[in-house]
Amino acid sequence: MRPFVAPVSHRERLLGAAAQFTAERGWSALTMAKLAELVGVSRQTVYNEIGGKPQLAEAMILRELETFLARVDAAFSDNPADLVRAIEAAAVNVLELARTDPLLHMVVRSSQGAESDLLPLLTTHSEALLDAAGAVIGEHVRRYDVPLDRERMQVMVDMVIRLVLSHVMQPAGEPRETAATIAWIAERVLAA
């Protein structure tokens, strides 16, 4: 007997196809009709499941964020007694994944050309991304015994996320070196 495998929802299939197509051909080449054709559903199904193209963009970015946050979860799980080491490992994981992520590469490349619809979701309109990352990382950080009150801890989490995101968008060095610097900054904040 075969094990039960849950069917993939239309939404997941749509987001996966949109991300793959966008990474390969660019965001401006993707239309809702093309997406419907790729997945084998009606255009109305695309609109019912996703909404318009702006909602598709945000859903794709948040879906991609889940992949990155899974790496963050692993880093914190691997370092349950050392917050600074967990931050460093999480930063390494994210920065290394960013180097090979095809959708992220397309978004970053688009910042140098005309295709910039997705870029603001990582920069000037990144509230959803920052909120989602902040919630996940904040939950991990609260498990550690640290000398900061909740408000200051949230400020530190926000700082780390923004530093990592900045290096995702414009790498300044090797992931391990950058992560070590971010961890050093976090350690100084924790010691203050």
C-alpha positions as CSV (number, residue, x, y, z in Angstrom):
1,M,0.0,0.0,0.0
2,R,1.3,3.5,-0.9
3,P,1.7,6.1,1.8
4,F,-0.9,8.9,1.8
5,V,0.4,12.0,0.1
6,A,-1.7,15.1,0.4
7,P,-2.6,16.7,-2.9
8,V,-0.9,20.0,-3.8
9,S,-3.4,22.8,-3.8
10,H,-4.1,25.0,-6.9
11,R,-2.5,27.9,-4.9
12,E,0.8,26.0,-4.3
13,R,0.9,24.9,-7.9
14,L,0.3,28.4,-9.1
15,L,2.9,29.9,-6.8
16,G,5.5,27.3,-7.8
17,A,4.9,27.7,-11.5
18,A,5.0,31.5,-11.2
19,A,8.3,31.4,-9.3
20,Q,9.9,29.1,-11.8
21,F,8.6,31.0,-14.8
22,T,9.7,34.3,-13.2
23,A,13.2,33.0,-12.4
24,E,13.6,31.7,-16.0
25,R,11.8,34.4,-18.1
26,G,11.3,37.4,-15.9
27,W,8.4,38.9,-14.0
28,S,7.2,41.1,-16.9
29,A,6.8,38.1,-19.1
30,L,4.4,36.4,-16.7
31,T,0.7,37.1,-17.2
32,M,-2.2,35.6,-15.3
33,A,-3.3,33.9,-18.6
34,K,0.2,32.5,-19.0
35,L,0.2,31.2,-15.4
36,A,-3.2,29.6,-15.9
37,E,-1.9,27.9,-19.1
38,L,1.3,26.7,-17.2
39,V,-0.7,25.1,-14.4
40,G,-3.6,23.9,-16.6
41,V,-6.4,25.8,-14.9
42,S,-8.7,28.7,-16.0
43,R,-7.6,32.3,-15.7
44,Q,-10.6,32.7,-13.3
45,T,-9.1,30.0,-11.0
46,V,-5.8,32.0,-10.9
47,Y,-7.7,35.1,-9.9
48,N,-9.8,33.2,-7.3
49,E,-6.8,31.6,-5.7
50,I,-4.3,34.4,-5.9
51,G,-6.0,37.7,-6.9
52,G,-4.2,40.0,-9.3
53,K,-0.6,40.3,-10.2
54,P,0.4,42.5,-7.2
55,Q,-1.0,39.8,-4.8
56,L,0.8,37.1,-6.8
57,A,4.1,39.0,-6.4
58,E,3.6,39.3,-2.6
59,A,2.5,35.6,-2.3
60,M,5.6,34.5,-4.3
61,I,8.0,36.5,-2.1
62,L,6.4,35.2,1.1
63,R,6.5,31.6,-0.2
64,E,10.2,32.1,-1.0
65,L,10.7,33.5,2.5
66,E,9.4,30.2,3.9
67,T,12.3,28.4,2.3
68,F,14.8,30.9,3.9
69,L,13.0,30.7,7.3
70,A,13.3,26.9,7.3
71,R,17.1,27.4,7.2
72,V,16.8,29.9,10.1
73,D,14.7,27.4,12.1
74,A,17.4,24.7,11.5
75,A,20.2,27.1,12.7
76,F,18.3,27.9,15.9
77,S,17.5,24.2,16.5
78,D,21.2,23.3,16.1
79,N,22.3,26.0,18.6
80,P,19.8,25.8,21.5
81,A,22.2,27.1,24.2
82,D,24.0,29.9,22.3
83,L,22.0,32.8,20.8
84,V,25.0,34.5,19.1
85,R,26.0,31.2,17.5
86,A,22.4,30.6,16.4
87,I,22.3,34.1,14.8
88,E,25.6,33.5,13.0
89,A,24.4,30.1,11.7
90,A,21.1,31.5,10.6
91,A,22.9,34.3,8.7
92,V,25.2,31.8,7.1
93,N,22.3,29.6,6.0
94,V,20.4,32.5,4.6
95,L,23.3,34.2,2.8
96,E,24.4,30.9,1.3
97,L,20.9,30.1,0.1
98,A,20.6,33.6,-1.4
99,R,23.6,32.9,-3.6
100,T,21.9,30.1,-5.4
101,D,18.2,31.0,-5.3
102,P,17.0,31.6,-8.9
103,L,14.0,33.7,-8.0
104,L,16.0,36.0,-5.7
105,H,18.7,36.4,-8.4
106,M,16.1,37.5,-10.9
107,V,14.7,40.0,-8.4
108,V,18.1,41.4,-7.7
109,R,19.1,41.5,-11.4
110,S,15.8,43.4,-12.0
111,S,17.1,46.2,-9.9
112,Q,19.6,47.0,-12.6
113,G,17.0,47.1,-15.4
114,A,13.4,48.0,-16.0
115,E,11.7,45.0,-14.3
116,S,11.3,46.3,-10.7
117,D,7.8,45.2,-9.7
118,L,9.2,42.6,-7.3
119,L,12.2,44.5,-5.9
120,P,10.1,46.8,-3.7
121,L,8.8,43.8,-1.9
122,L,12.3,43.2,-0.6
123,T,13.2,46.9,-0.1
124,T,10.8,49.8,0.2
125,H,7.6,47.8,0.6
126,S,9.0,44.9,2.6
127,E,6.7,45.1,5.6
128,A,5.1,41.7,5.1
129,L,8.5,40.1,4.7
130,L,10.0,41.9,7.8
131,D,6.9,41.1,9.9
132,A,7.0,37.4,8.9
133,A,10.7,37.0,9.5
134,G,10.5,39.1,12.8
135,A,7.7,36.8,14.1
136,V,9.7,33.6,13.4
137,I,13.0,34.9,14.6
138,G,11.5,36.7,17.6
139,E,9.9,33.4,18.7
140,H,13.3,31.7,18.6
141,V,15.2,34.5,20.4
142,R,12.7,34.6,23.3
143,R,13.7,31.0,24.2
144,Y,17.2,32.2,25.2
145,D,18.1,33.8,28.5
146,V,19.2,37.2,27.4
147,P,19.7,40.5,29.4
148,L,17.3,42.6,27.2
149,D,13.7,43.5,27.8
150,R,11.2,42.5,25.2
151,E,11.2,45.8,23.4
152,R,15.0,46.0,23.1
153,M,15.1,42.3,22.1
154,Q,12.7,43.1,19.2
155,V,14.9,46.0,18.2
156,M,17.9,43.6,18.1
157,V,15.9,41.1,16.0
158,D,14.8,43.8,13.6
159,M,18.4,45.0,13.3
160,V,19.7,41.5,12.5
161,I,17.0,40.9,9.9
162,R,17.7,44.2,8.2
163,L,21.4,43.5,8.2
164,V,21.0,40.1,6.7
165,L,18.5,41.4,4.1
166,S,20.9,44.1,3.1
167,H,23.6,41.6,2.5
168,V,21.2,39.3,0.6
169,M,20.4,42.2,-1.7
170,Q,24.0,43.5,-2.1
171,P,26.6,41.0,-0.8
172,A,29.7,42.6,0.6
173,G,31.7,39.4,1.2
174,E,31.6,35.7,1.7
175,P,28.6,34.4,3.7
176,R,30.6,33.1,6.6
177,E,32.5,36.4,7.0
178,T,29.4,38.5,6.8
179,A,27.6,36.2,9.2
180,A,30.5,36.4,11.7
181,T,30.3,40.2,11.5
182,I,26.5,40.2,12.1
183,A,26.9,37.9,15.0
184,W,29.6,40.1,16.5
185,I,27.3,43.1,16.3
186,A,24.5,41.1,17.9
187,E,26.9,40.0,20.7
188,R,27.8,43.6,21.4
189,V,24.1,44.6,21.6
190,L,23.4,41.7,24.0
191,A,26.3,42.7,26.1
192,A,25.3,46.4,26.3
